[in-house]
Amino acid sequence: MRMWPREIFDRVDVIGKGKQKELDELNKEGVYVLYRDDEPYYVGQAKNMRGRIGKHATDPTSRVYHFWNFFSAFVIKDARLRSQLEGVLIAAMPTANNANPKLPKEAMPDKVRDLLRELRLMKAQGTS
């Protein structure tokens, strides 16, 4: 899967809980790249890419939530190869993985988190 839009995770009818057969490749282990437009922003790996990328897409408390709009996902079953590929991609591309922020992380208030989620859902439904 290459350069898929983040909005796919707003479609609970396709990617939501209980929809395990939809986009089956995302339910597998692998390496993923999050992009801001066409620039790589973050590289990660997961045993279940659907769950990990979905958290980045829908949870406002995720460190990368605000900074990406496309993703690519590559199924890699071997854990050792997954770690090696992730490391190569991080080393080869300037991404947020290389950043060392100096500010301490501050928790987002629950009301703000809920409001952001509501706004994303309204946007996905076209009722802004």
C-alpha positions as a Python dict, from the first residue, in 0.01 Angstrom:
ca = {
    (1, 'M'): (0, 0, 0),
    (2, 'R'): (161, 322, -108),
    (3, 'M'): (54, 682, -41),
    (4, 'W'): (-293, 604, 91),
    (5, 'P'): (-485, 898, 245),
    (6, 'R'): (-508, 919, 623),
    (7, 'E'): (-885, 969, 593),
    (8, 'I'): (-929, 595, 534),
    (9, 'F'): (-921, 565, 915),
    (10, 'D'): (-1222, 796, 943),
    (11, 'R'): (-1431, 539, 754),
    (12, 'V'): (-1539, 311, 1037),
    (13, 'D'): (-1755, 122, 789),
    (14, 'V'): (-1434, 10, 616),
    (15, 'I'): (-1162, 10, 881),
    (16, 'G'): (-1351, 15, 1213),
    (17, 'K'): (-1374, -257, 1475),
    (18, 'G'): (-1535, -572, 1344),
    (19, 'K'): (-1417, -501, 989),
    (20, 'Q'): (-1113, -729, 1005),
    (21, 'K'): (-1152, -852, 646),
    (22, 'E'): (-1143, -505, 497),
    (23, 'L'): (-794, -390, 400),
    (24, 'D'): (-658, -720, 530),
    (25, 'E'): (-296, -628, 453),
    (26, 'L'): (-307, -364, 727),
    (27, 'N'): (-388, -632, 984),
    (28, 'K'): (-44, -782, 929),
    (29, 'E'): (298, -698, 1068),
    (30, 'G'): (525, -463, 884),
    (31, 'V'): (687, -125, 843),
    (32, 'Y'): (497, 195, 768),
    (33, 'V'): (585, 548, 663),
    (34, 'L'): (370, 849, 750),
    (35, 'Y'): (397, 1143, 510),
    (36, 'R'): (324, 1512, 533),
    (37, 'D'): (206, 1566, 177),
    (38, 'D'): (478, 1388, -22),
    (39, 'E'): (757, 1420, 237),
    (40, 'P'): (830, 1131, 476),
    (41, 'Y'): (751, 1240, 830),
    (42, 'Y'): (771, 930, 1050),
    (43, 'V'): (877, 567, 1012),
    (44, 'G'): (746, 291, 1237),
    (45, 'Q'): (689, -80, 1267),
    (46, 'A'): (407, -282, 1416),
    (47, 'K'): (276, -634, 1455),
    (48, 'N'): (-64, -497, 1351),
    (49, 'M'): (-20, -194, 1126),
    (50, 'R'): (-394, -121, 1117),
    (51, 'G'): (-400, -69, 1493),
    (52, 'R'): (-79, 135, 1510),
    (53, 'I'): (-146, 361, 1210),
    (54, 'G'): (-509, 392, 1321),
    (55, 'K'): (-395, 520, 1661),
    (56, 'H'): (-170, 776, 1493),
    (57, 'A'): (-467, 880, 1275),
    (58, 'T'): (-746, 902, 1531),
    (59, 'D'): (-592, 963, 1874),
    (60, 'P'): (-511, 1332, 1930),
    (61, 'T'): (-269, 1234, 2208),
    (62, 'S'): (-50, 1048, 1958),
    (63, 'R'): (281, 1232, 1916),
    (64, 'V'): (246, 1240, 1536),
    (65, 'Y'): (-134, 1295, 1515),
    (66, 'H'): (-120, 1650, 1374),
    (67, 'F'): (165, 1611, 1130),
    (68, 'W'): (75, 1366, 852),
    (69, 'N'): (-187, 1304, 584),
    (70, 'F'): (-70, 1000, 381),
    (71, 'F'): (84, 665, 465),
    (72, 'S'): (254, 368, 302),
    (73, 'A'): (258, 20, 457),
    (74, 'F'): (479, -276, 375),
    (75, 'V'): (411, -627, 508),
    (76, 'I'): (728, -781, 658),
    (77, 'K'): (671, -1093, 865),
    (78, 'D'): (1026, -1148, 994),
    (79, 'A'): (1073, -934, 1308),
    (80, 'R'): (1449, -902, 1256),
    (81, 'L'): (1407, -781, 899),
    (82, 'R'): (1131, -545, 1012),
    (83, 'S'): (1366, -380, 1261),
    (84, 'Q'): (1647, -360, 1007),
    (85, 'L'): (1426, -202, 740),
    (86, 'E'): (1284, 47, 989),
    (87, 'G'): (1639, 145, 1088),
    (88, 'V'): (1751, 185, 727),
    (89, 'L'): (1450, 401, 642),
    (90, 'I'): (1501, 622, 947),
    (91, 'A'): (1869, 663, 863),
    (92, 'A'): (1800, 732, 493),
    (93, 'M'): (1524, 990, 532),
    (94, 'P'): (1497, 1302, 745),
    (95, 'T'): (1198, 1219, 966),
    (96, 'A'): (1055, 1306, 1307),
    (97, 'N'): (1220, 988, 1438),
    (98, 'N'): (1549, 1178, 1430),
    (99, 'A'): (1415, 1477, 1623),
    (100, 'N'): (1488, 1516, 1992),
    (101, 'P'): (1238, 1772, 2124),
    (102, 'K'): (1364, 1963, 2424),
    (103, 'L'): (1021, 2055, 2560),
    (104, 'P'): (851, 1819, 2804),
    (105, 'K'): (532, 1656, 2676),
    (106, 'E'): (218, 1804, 2825),
    (107, 'A'): (-104, 1605, 2846),
    (108, 'M'): (-389, 1725, 2628),
    (109, 'P'): (-705, 1800, 2829),
    (110, 'D'): (-982, 1544, 2777),
    (111, 'K'): (-1224, 1811, 2651),
    (112, 'V'): (-979, 1922, 2381),
    (113, 'R'): (-908, 1561, 2277),
    (114, 'D'): (-1283, 1490, 2249),
    (115, 'L'): (-1342, 1811, 2053),
    (116, 'L'): (-1065, 1729, 1804),
    (117, 'R'): (-1208, 1381, 1749),
    (118, 'E'): (-1558, 1526, 1698),
    (119, 'L'): (-1425, 1779, 1445),
    (120, 'R'): (-1242, 1505, 1248),
    (121, 'L'): (-1557, 1293, 1238),
    (122, 'M'): (-1767, 1590, 1123),
    (123, 'K'): (-1514, 1661, 850),
    (124, 'A'): (-1519, 1296, 742),
    (125, 'Q'): (-1899, 1307, 721),
    (126, 'G'): (-1891, 1637, 534),
    (127, 'T'): (-2082, 1830, 802),
    (128, 'S'): (-1838, 2105, 896),
}
